[in-house]
């Protein structure tokens, strides 16, 4: 049933409401799969695993088995919120010296040198084992079925394939074999298959079930097939024996090995949190960009936002100026805390943000202004972009999120699920998209390119080192309200994720928009700071807004000094959200892109 609570002028769809459970994802098939698992008696975590494997199949331009994932869970039985870090680290042979010896001053945005240890499969098996109730077959069968029998390919997948068509034809024939069926770019709506990927997951399932034992034993057998068995062996062989063309213009062999995969396992940790009025917002740690949402809130709490027009110039200006400061601190301070002490306590403290807040005036800042914490941080060298920021280019590189004028051309995926018992999961799987590197022919999928987020200069918290996690952009979110688990939300979108995530939260909390209205309201993003993707450029002062932002607001923002670019009406973000209040379960999904849907009852 649809909720009639907090109706507002922005909603395009009803806010879904029920008492049994809700699922919101970036693709309608994955949403249906998640609901089917709940209907079969699975909990939110079972549904999350099945949803994730399905998203790998139906949105291959946005995520894949070779990628990475952070997961935030609230488990009713444990009574706590936790983060599963599925961000695989750099391989043992991934040293700055090695990349420099290859004539590189940046990690390429595509190809084998950009690969970290794939983190997805192990993470989903951990979620299933430690939080779920179902067996491996239950969560893998939907993905195997769609990969084997076909699913309708969305327009944006076709557009991505067309962009990299010549790369596939000239240099990546193993990718052409799958993504150019009959030698042609597939048309939207084509029933598309990836039978090799289906066979890979079917073999994992077979090895899981033939090893003997119960549910936990099956999960362990599946894990071994992945990280110590035929999958790891195929990855190792491909990286050792193939020189692959990448965005540097030269071919390179990979450094990822089977031993790297065997040695790594995901970890469970406490979230970073920030108290904002009635709310406690939970994010992954400083190995992600997630804390920039928390710092934006620490800065914004010094301003009177209640009742502001969510499309007005003051609301937009304040959020953007605080984002510039938080993201500048991300660039200077964030990295893997296992390798560097990160002063996150200071960065989220009242004293630090009271001083930083003084930098926010009525004028747009055109300067890059990270803060100062004595003894911490690294130098950031700005590379200015020329012209518009482009999405995936012909060599598969570039920020896989925002194209010209903010048009979304492909980024990643996200889902939020809450079951009847109140268990919650929010996750943003990504990486291993079809344009990142060539398909490994025995497996039907490619490796990720998250290592491009490392720097090849010594002395920075985000400098490359073996075994180190890259500072990922992936950023799911949860929030408690009055101490009770309340809200799960997030968005694909690279560096834009924690801009849209923050905007959604502010619109919901300060403007009283329901979940769907807070998603549908006109949105925007700043390109002021360096992007996390090759070629790591910045566009100081640039603010991209949807055309639905009022003309008077746009003019006022320009008068304040923002360099405003106006994009299409529905071009900013792909948010989904789900909430729980008592027995009630609510959910919403983004109409942008015509793919995301929420379901529930």
N, C-alpha and C positions, 0 to 999 in steps of 0.2 A: 504494500500500500504506500501511497505517496504522502509525505508529511506536508501539512499546511502551516507549520510553525515558521515564523520569521519569513514570510514571503517577501520578495524584493524585486526591483525592476530589472535585474540582470539575468534572472534564471531562464535558461532555455529548456530545461528538463525539470521534472520533480526531484526533490531530494527523496531518495529511497528510504523507506522506513519499515521495520518489522520487529519481531521478537526472537526469531529463530536464528538469524545470522545474515551477514552482508559480505559481499565481495566487490571490490572495485579495482579494475586493472586497466591497462592501456590498450587492451585488445578484447573484443567481445567474446571470442572463442575461449580465451583464458579465463574470463569471468565465468562463463558457463561451466568450464571444467572445475573451477574452484567451488562453485555452488553444488555441482554434482557430488563432489567429495563430501561436502557438509551433509547433503541429503543421504549419503550412504552411511552416515554416522561418524565420519572423520571429524577431527577438531580443526581449528584454524591453522595449525601448523602442518597437518596432513594436507589441507587444502592449499597452503602456501607452496609446498614442495611440488605438488601436481601442477599448480598454476605456473610455477617458475619453469619447469621442464617444457610445458606447452608454449610459453612465451619464446623460448629458444627456437622453437620450430616455426611459429606463425609470424614472428617479427625478427627474421634473421639479419636484417639490416641494422638492428638496434641492440641485439645481444646474441650470445651464443655460448656453447659449452666451454669454450676456451677462455671465457672472460672471468669476471670477478664480482663480488657482491658483499655489501654490508646488510645485515638483517637486525632489526630491532623487534624484540618479542616482549610481551607481557604474559606470563604464565600464571594463571589463577592459583594453581596448586602450590607453586613456589612463592607466590605472593610478591613477586618483584619483576622489575623491568631489566632486561639484559640485552647486550649487543653481541652478535656473532660476527667476528671479523673474518670475512671470506675474501679479503684482499691478499692475494698471493704476493710473495716478495720477489725481488730480483734474483736471478740465478747466481750460482756460486762463481761463475766465470764472467759475470757482468760487472766489470771494473771500469773506472774512468780511464785507466791506462789502456785497456783493450779498445774502447770506443775511440779514444784519441789516435791509437795506432791504425785505426781504420780511416783516419782522415776526417773524423766527425767532430763538430763542436756542439752538436745537439743530438740527443737520441732521436732517430728518425720517427716520424709519425705513423709509419706503416712498416710492414715486413717483419722478419724474424728477430732482429735486434731489439724490437720494441716489446717483446713478449716477457711477461712475468710468469710465475707459476700459476696455472689456471686454478681459480679458487672456488668455482661454482659447485662442482659435483660433490666434493668433500663437505662443503658447507650445507648443502641440502640433505646429505646423508646424516650429518650431525643434528640438524633440526629434526629430521624424521626420528632418529634414534632416541634423542634426549627429551624431546617435547611432544612428538607425534605418537600415534597409536597404530597406524596402518603398516602394511608390508610394502616392500619395494615394488612389487607388481602393481599395486593399487595406484601408486603415484607416477610410475613410468609409462603405463599402458596408454593413457591418452596421447602423450607426446609421440610414442612409437606409432600409434595409429595414424595421427595426422601427418607425420613425416613419410610414412609408407603409402598411405592411401590418398593423400592430398588435402589441401586447404586453399581457399581463395586468396590469391596474393593481392595485398593492398597496393594502392597506387604508389605510395612512397617507397615501397620496396622496389617496384619496377623502375622508378626514377633513379634510385641509388644504383641499381644494376646498370642502367643506361649510362650513368656518369662514369663508371669505371669499366665500361665495356671494352675499350681498346686496351686498357691495362690487362684485363683478363685474356684477351685474344693474343697479345704480344708476349706477355711475361708470366702470367699466372694461369696456365692451361688447366690445372686441376680445378680452379674456381670456375673457369669457363665450362667445364664438363658438367657442372651442376647448375650454375646460374644462367647459362645460355643454352637452354634445352633446344635441340634441333638447330643450334647455331644462331639463335635469335634471342633478343631481349624479350622476356615474357611480358604479355599484356596484363593490365590490371584485371583481376577476377579469374585469371588462369588458375586451374586446380594444380597447384605446384607441389611437387614431391621432393624429398631428399632421402632416397631409399638407403643410401650408404649410412647416413646418420641413424635412420631407423634400425639398420642392422647392427650398428655399434651399440645402441641402447638395448636392443634385443639380446645381444651377446652378453652384455653386463648382467641383464636380468637372468639369463640362463645360467651363468656362472654363480650368481647369487643364490639361486634356488637349488643348484646341483651340489652345493658344498655341504649340505646337511645342516641341521640345527633349526632353531626357531627364528623369530623376527629379527632379533639383534644379530644373530649369526649371519642371516641373509644380508643385512646391511653391511656387516664387516666384509663379507665376500665381495659385495659390490664395490666397496671402497678399494679393496685390493686389486680388483680388475682394472680400476681406473688408475690408481697412483703407483701400483707396483706390478701391474700386469700388462695386457696387450695395448691398452691406451697409452700408457707412459712409454712403452717400447716404440710405438709408432711415432709419437712426438719426438723422442730422442733421435730416431733414425732420420726423420725429415729434417730436423735442425742440423744434423751432422753432414748430411749428404746433398743438401740443396743450397745453392746460392740464389737468393731471392732479390729481385729488383725492389727497391723501396724509394721513398720520396727524396732521398739524397741524390738519386740519379745513378747510383751504383749498386750492384748486387752484393749481398752479404749473407754469410751463414749465420745461423742462430747460435746462441750459447745456452739455451735451456736444455736440460738433460733429464733422463729418467730418475737419476739420483735426486735432483732438485724436487721432483714431484713426490718421490717416496719419503723425503725428509720432512715435508711440510704438512701441517694440519691446521685447520681453523682454530681460533681461540674464542673463549667466552669472557666478556669483561663487563664491568659496570658502565652505564652511559655517563657522559658528561651532562650536567643539568644546570638550568638557570631558572630561578624563581621570578616570575613576571606576574605580579598581582595574584590572582587566584590560581595561576597556572604554574606548573613545573614542566619545562620543556626539556626533552631528552634527545640527545644526539650521540652519534659515534664520536670517537676520540680524535686527537689532532693528527692521526694518520689519514683523516678525511678532512674535507673542508667544512664539515657539519658545524663546528663551533662558531663559524661566522654568523650563523643565525642567532646563536646565543649572544654574541657580542653586539649584533645589531639591536637586539632587545635591550641589552644593558645600556646602550647609547640612547635608544628611543624612549626608554622609560622616564627620561628627563623632560619629555615634551608632552603637552596636553593633546592627546590624539582622539579622545572620546568624542564621538559625534562629528568628526571631520568628514567631509565629502570624500569617498574613496577614489573619486576621479578628479579631485580638486588639486590645484598646484601645490598647496602646502603639504598635503598628505604625500604626494609623490616626491616632492623635493626633499622632505625630511628623511623618507626611507632611503632614497638614493644617496644622499650625502652621508648617512650613517653606514650604508653599504660600502661606500668608497673607503671609509676608514677601516672597517672590519676586514675587507678583502686585502687592503694594503698590509694589515698585520698578518693575514694568512700567508701572503707572499714572503714576508720577512721571517716569520717565526715557526710555521707549521712544518712537521715532518714526523718520522717514525719515532715515538718516544722510547723505543728500545735502543735507539742509537744516540739520541740527543735529548737532553732535558729541555722540555718545552714549557715556558712560563705561563701556562694556561690559567693558573689561579690568578696571576696578576692581570692577564688580558681580559678576564671576566670580572675583575674586582670593581667595586664602586669608585674607589679613589682613582684608579687608572682611567675609567670611562668618564668620570666627572671632568677630568682634564681634557680628554679627547673630544668630549662633547662641545667644548668651547670653540673648537675649530669649525663647527657647523654654524653658518651664518645664513642670511637670506640670499646669498649669492652662491652659484655653483662653483665648486672647486675644480680647477683645471690641473692641479698638482697631485702628484703621487706622494702620500704622506703617511708612511708607516710610523708607528710609535717607537718609543725607545725604552727598552728594559735592559739595564746594564748587565753585560756579560752574556746576552742572548741574541739570537737572530743572525741572519746573513745578509750580505749585500744583494740587492735586486737591481739588475740592469734592465732598463726599459727598452723594448724594441717597438718602435711605433709602426703601426700598420698603415699601408698606403691604400686609400680608397675604402670601399665597403669590405666588411668582414665576410668571407665566403664560407660556405659549408664544404662538405666533402668534395675534393677536386678530382681531376681525372686520374691522379695517382693514388687516390684513396685517402689522402691526407687532409689535414685541416681540422678545425673544430667540428665534430660530427653532430652539431646541435643547431646552430643558427646560421642561416644563409643570408642573402642580401635582404636588407630591411627586416631582419628578424624572422624571415620565413623559415619555419621548421622543416627540415628536409630529412631528418633522421637523427636520433640521439641515443636513447636507451629506453628502458621500460620500468614500470613501477607497479606495485600492487599493495593494497591494504585490505585486511580480512579480520573480521571479528565474529566469533561463534556464539552460540547460545549461552555457553558457560561464562563468556566474557573474556576468553583468551584472545589476544590481539597480536597481529604480525604486520610489520611494515617493511618493505624491502625494495631496493633499487638495483636489480641485476643489470650488468652492462658488460661491454668489452666482447671481444671475439666476434664482432660484427663482420659481415661478409666482405667488407672493404678493407679490413685491417691487415690481413695477410693471406697467402694462398691456402686453399683447402688442403688438408692432409688427406691424400686420396683413400687411405685405408679406413679413415674415420668419418669423413663427410663433414668435418668442421675445421675452422681455422683457429689460430692462436690469437690472443689479445694484443693490445698495443699500449697498455697502461704505463710501461716504462718510459714513455715519452714525457711523463710528468716529472722525471728526475732532471736535475741539472748536472752538467758535466764539468762544473767548477767545484773545486774543493772548498770546504769550510762553510757550506750552507746546510741547514737542517734537512733540506730536500735534495742534497747531493746524492748521486748514485753510489751504492755500495752493495756488495753481495749480501743476500739475506735480508735486505732492507725493504720495507713496504713503501711504494710510491704514495705521495699525498694525493689520494684519489678525490675526485669531485662527487662521488656517489654519496647520497645524503638523505636516507629515510628519517622520519621524525615521529616521535610520540609526545603526548602531553598528558599530565595529570591535571585534574581540576579539583580544587579543595581536597587534595590528597588522594583522589580516586582516579584510576586510569580512565581517560576520557576520549582522546583523539589520536588517530594515526593518519599521517598524510605525507605526501611527497610528490616529486615531479622528475621526469627525465629533464635533461637540459644542460649537462656540463657545468660550466661556471654560473649559469643562470639558475641552477636548482635552488640555491639558498637565497636567491633574490625572490623567486616566485613563491617559495615556501614561506618566507617571511611576509610577503604581501598577503598571501592567503590568510595567515594567522591574524594579521592586523585587521583585515577586513572582517573576519569572523568575530574577533574580540571587541574591537573598538567601534565597528560600524554595524554590528548586530546582523550581519548577513548569514543566512544558513549555509551549509556546506556547498550546495550547488551554486548559490549566489556568489559566494566568496571565490569559487573557481571561475565562474563565468564573467565576473566583472572585468572591465578593460584592464590590461596588464602592460608591463614595460620591463626593460632591463638596461643596465649600464654596461658599457664596454670600456670603461675608464681604466681598468687594471689589466695586467697581463692574463691572457687566457692560459689554461693549463695544458693545452694541446699544441703540438707543432703548428706553426713556427713561434709560438709563445709571444705574440704581439699584443699591444695595447692600443686603444683609441681614446686618449684622454678627453674627458668631457662629453663623450657621445652618449646620448640617451635615446634608446629606440622604444617607441610607444606604438600601441595599436591605434589604428585609425578611429576606433570608437572612443578614444579619449577626446573630450570636448575640445573644440577649436580654441576656446578662450583659455583653457588650461594649457594647451600647447604654446600659445603666444606668451602667456605668463612665464612658463618655464624658460622660453627663449630669452625673455627679458631678464630673467635671473642669471643668464649666462650659460645655460645648458645648450649643447649642440644637439638639437632634437631631430631625429629621423623618424618619419612616420611610416609604419609598416601596414600590411593588410589588416582587415578588421579582426580576424581570429588567427593570430599568428604567434602568440606568446605563451609557451608552456603547455604541459600535458598533465596537469595535476589530477590526482585522485585523493579521496579522503574517506574515512569511516570513523564513526563515534559510537560510544556506549554511554547511556544514562539509565541507571536502573536496569529494567528489562528491555528497554528500547535499544535498537540497533539502527543506525542511520548510515547512509553512504551516498557518494556523489562521484561523478567522473567527468572528464573534460570533453566538451563537444569539439574542441579544436582537433583537426586531423581526421575527424569522423571515424575514430577507431575505439576510443575508450568508452567503457560502459560500466555502470554499477548495477548490481542485482541483489535482491534480498527478499526475505519474507518474514 
